[in-house]
Every structure is written in C-alpha cells, then in structure tokens.
C-alpha cells in the first residue's frame, strides 16, 4: 500500500479513536442526567444548549483556529516573540468578547424564558449559561495554542478533563436537588476545572519548554495590527460556526416556543444519537483537506480523483450502515440509553439520522472545497442551510411536533450536501463515484430489510445488527463496491486489533486479491 493511498486512512483512524472516547463520555453524561431528571427537567437543560453553543462560538470570535494557524506559522520559523504575542493578544480578545457575551446572556435570559418560551423554570439555567462563556472561551484559546504546536495529546487531555469534571459535578449537583440549574452549573464548573488543567499543561509543555524567555511588551498600535490579522482570519470561522449551530439547534429553540419542555428533552437525546455518524465523517474530513490540497498543488488529476473518490466511498461505506442501524432500531436505542420515558423520541431519531448522513457527506465535500482553496463556499452554503432550517421549523414543528424539527434539519442538510458536492464537481471536473455509491446504497437497503424483520427489542437489535453487518460486508466485497486502494482504511483498523491481527490480515489479503481480480 503506497503512502499516498494510506494518507487518508492514517489520519482518519487516529482522529476517530479520540472522537469515539469523547463521544462515549457525552453519552454517559446524558445517560446519567436522563435518569436523575424528569423528561421535562431534562428538556430545560436541552433548551439551554443552543445558547451555550451560540454564545461560546460568538464569544470566542472564531479566534482559536486563528491562534492555531498563526502560532503554527510563526513556530515554523522559530519566531518565539510572535508565537507569544499571538497567544497573548488572542487571549485578550477572547476574554473581552466573553465578558460582553456573558452580560448579553444575563440580560436576555428572562425575556427568552418568559416572553418567547413561557417557561419561568428556564430563567435560572439560562442565566447560569453566562458563567460557562468566560471559562470556555479561555479554555478555547489554550486549545488553539495546543493545536498550533501540534500537541494533540494535551488537546485531548483538555477536552477529556472537561468532560469528566462536567460529568461528576453536574451529576452531583442534580443529585443533591439543583435539578436543571445544577446540570448547567456543573458544565460551567467543568470548564473551570478544564481551564486549570489546560493552563497547567500549557505551562509544563509549552511555556516552560519553548516560551521560557522574557518578552518585551509591544506598543498598542502594533498589537491592534495583530488583532486585525486575527480577526481577518476568524470572521469566516465564526460565521460558519454560528450558521452550523443554527442548523443544528434551531429545532430545539423553536420546540421551546411551540411545545412543552418534555419534547425538548426527547429531541435533545434523539439528536445526540443521530450525530454518531458524524464521528466518522469528522475524522475523515480532517485528512481530506490536506490530501486534496496536496493533489491540487501538484496538479495531479489522477491523485486528486483517487482522494475524492476515496473520501466519498469511506464516508458512505462507514456512515450509511450506522445510519441504517439507528433508523431501524431508534426505539430500543432511545429506551436502552435514556430510559422508557424517552422512547417517544424514536420517530424524531429516525428522521434525524438521515439528516446527519447528509451532513456527513457535506463535511467531506466542504473539506475538499477548503483544500482546493475555496473556503468561502461551504460558509455560504451553511448560511443557506441555516435559513432553510429556521423557516422549515416554524412551518413543520406545529404540525409534526419534534419530528418536524428533525425533518427540517434533514431538508436543510440535504440541500447543503447537494450544493457542496456540486461545487466540488464543478471545481475539479471530477464526478463522484456514482456506481460505487449506488452499490453501497443498495447493500444498505438490504441490510435495513434484514434488521427490519427482527424484533425491535434489545436481543433483536443485537442479533439483527450482527447478522445484517456480516451480510453487508460480504455483499460490499462481492459487488466490489470497495476498491483495492480503500484497503488501507481497513488495514489501519486491523493493525490495532492485537492478537487478531494475524488472522484478519490473511482475510484482508484474500479480499484484496478478489477485488483486484
């Protein structure tokens, strides 16, 4: 297997492992809170999430990616003074923006809870969101520095520490009677713990090792130039971030307006499960951008075609069966993970899962656009998707309850997917591998039929999932929907199976020989 054929697989697998661990922690958090709170109380927690996400993104101003970019850029030429100054200036900007965002959140909490949602019990949790913003923003700045130094280990530790602290503190506060407010306060304290831990890691691994000199304070005029430099990069990032949150969370917001709180609880957990396929897509997209950029800069059309086709196939091969499993077994999944009280969210989950597959394909095409030097198009398409989501929610939620919110997201993400794939095709003159994708879709439908005839119980879900997965893999190989260059993806997984590697490698060789025949 050549280095170029395995480039996508190597980066994708490493990123995926970290994502799976963090996603698992998120499910444990929801699992515990779903059992400590009533569905309505959990719904109040869910209603705060759009505000948490929006204000964290807005307050950070898209600056962490800018910090990562410029820290990496100046570190490459060993300009320690500029690495230090970018870090300090970026941090100052983010703290200033976070204070403004926290004040705005405090001011709007009561009008949103009382006037828009008519839910007085949401006032305190919304006010507590203002505590989350400053801590999360400073943590975000430190994570941007970690990323700029390619210190992915400390980046993971920072996120993991936040998750563990939030899980313990939020659960404890809910348990002692703080209910929804306790869950939100626990999140704020989780970020505080992560802030302390992240600063320790920053001091130990970066400040004491690399930035260990004394740096003169630069004049304010020079610092404003650095601020402008950071803002120029960060504005498209923050616009894209807010548009993505609107796309994801507009359903939750409008559920708060049109429906009782318990529906928000059902929808919050349904959408959490539906986003599982995004773990795979996010992992692949991290590697797609540099790979596409490399092929484009080399003007190697064959290499570019291979990367584009690999990206679409990897995503479809892995995300489609996971999506199919979630659609068919939505009811037992909701009941098993969150309790019988949340079974009513199964219909919304089935619809949301399809929407997240569309978004997975968008993520891949978006990374290709960025790698081809066209980063603005994904931002514009996200804005279009956000507008479609808002309009659809207003129309469909009063008619279809939370299923209307899920359908709105699915419609918006489908439009996103079509727009962005079309743009990639226009830019590269390379068509997606329609024949391979059609084969994968047909095999997935067969997989769904097999799972559908099984009982919708825990045992039925396990047996149906195993049998359908085996048949899926056999048919994918038989129909040659997977190519020999795609074997690198499977090979990287097999290399991490320990004692099973010896046996699985033999099977892989036979499969590869069949595909090439």
Secondary structure as the mmCIF struct_conf table of DSSP 4:
data_model
#
loop_
_struct_conf.conf_type_id
_struct_conf.id
_struct_conf.beg_label_comp_id
_struct_conf.beg_label_asym_id
_struct_conf.beg_label_seq_id
_struct_conf.end_label_comp_id
_struct_conf.end_label_asym_id
_struct_conf.end_label_seq_id
HELX_RH_AL_P HELX_RH_AL_P1 UNK A 3 UNK A 36
BEND BEND1 UNK A 37 UNK A 37
HELX_RH_AL_P HELX_RH_AL_P2 UNK A 39 UNK A 60
TURN_TY1_P TURN_TY1_P1 UNK A 61 UNK A 62
HELX_RH_AL_P HELX_RH_AL_P3 UNK A 63 UNK A 76
TURN_TY1_P TURN_TY1_P2 UNK A 77 UNK A 78
HELX_RH_AL_P HELX_RH_AL_P4 UNK A 80 UNK A 110
HELX_RH_PI_P HELX_RH_PI_P1 UNK A 111 UNK A 116
BEND BEND2 UNK A 117 UNK A 117
HELX_RH_3T_P HELX_RH_3T_P1 UNK A 120 UNK A 122
HELX_RH_AL_P HELX_RH_AL_P5 UNK A 123 UNK A 148
TURN_TY1_P TURN_TY1_P3 UNK A 149 UNK A 150
HELX_RH_AL_P HELX_RH_AL_P6 UNK A 152 UNK A 173
HELX_RH_PI_P HELX_RH_PI_P2 UNK A 174 UNK A 178
HELX_RH_AL_P HELX_RH_AL_P7 UNK A 179 UNK A 202
HELX_RH_PI_P HELX_RH_PI_P3 UNK A 203 UNK A 207
TURN_TY1_P TURN_TY1_P4 UNK A 208 UNK A 210
BEND BEND3 UNK A 211 UNK A 211
BEND BEND4 UNK A 213 UNK A 213
HELX_LH_PP_P HELX_LH_PP_P1 UNK A 216 UNK A 219
HELX_RH_AL_P HELX_RH_AL_P8 UNK A 220 UNK A 258
BEND BEND5 UNK A 259 UNK A 259
HELX_RH_AL_P HELX_RH_AL_P9 UNK A 261 UNK A 274
TURN_TY1_P TURN_TY1_P5 UNK A 275 UNK A 275
HELX_RH_AL_P HELX_RH_AL_P10 UNK A 276 UNK A 297
TURN_TY1_P TURN_TY1_P6 UNK A 298 UNK A 299
HELX_RH_AL_P HELX_RH_AL_P11 UNK A 301 UNK A 328
TURN_TY1_P TURN_TY1_P7 UNK A 329 UNK A 329
HELX_RH_AL_P HELX_RH_AL_P12 UNK A 330 UNK A 338
HELX_RH_3T_P HELX_RH_3T_P2 UNK A 340 UNK A 345
HELX_RH_AL_P HELX_RH_AL_P13 UNK A 346 UNK A 371
TURN_TY1_P TURN_TY1_P8 UNK A 372 UNK A 373
HELX_RH_AL_P HELX_RH_AL_P14 UNK A 375 UNK A 400
TURN_TY1_P TURN_TY1_P9 UNK A 401 UNK A 401
HELX_RH_AL_P HELX_RH_AL_P15 UNK A 402 UNK A 428
HELX_RH_AL_P HELX_RH_AL_P16 UNK A 434 UNK A 452
TURN_TY1_P TURN_TY1_P10 UNK A 453 UNK A 453
BEND BEND6 UNK A 454 UNK A 454
BEND BEND7 UNK A 456 UNK A 457
HELX_RH_AL_P HELX_RH_AL_P17 UNK A 458 UNK A 478
TURN_TY1_P TURN_TY1_P11 UNK A 479 UNK A 480
BEND BEND8 UNK A 482 UNK A 482
HELX_RH_3T_P HELX_RH_3T_P3 UNK A 484 UNK A 486
HELX_RH_AL_P HELX_RH_AL_P18 UNK A 487 UNK A 494
TURN_TY1_P TURN_TY1_P12 UNK A 495 UNK A 496
BEND BEND9 UNK A 497 UNK A 497
HELX_RH_3T_P HELX_RH_3T_P4 UNK A 498 UNK A 500
HELX_RH_AL_P HELX_RH_AL_P19 UNK A 501 UNK A 516
#
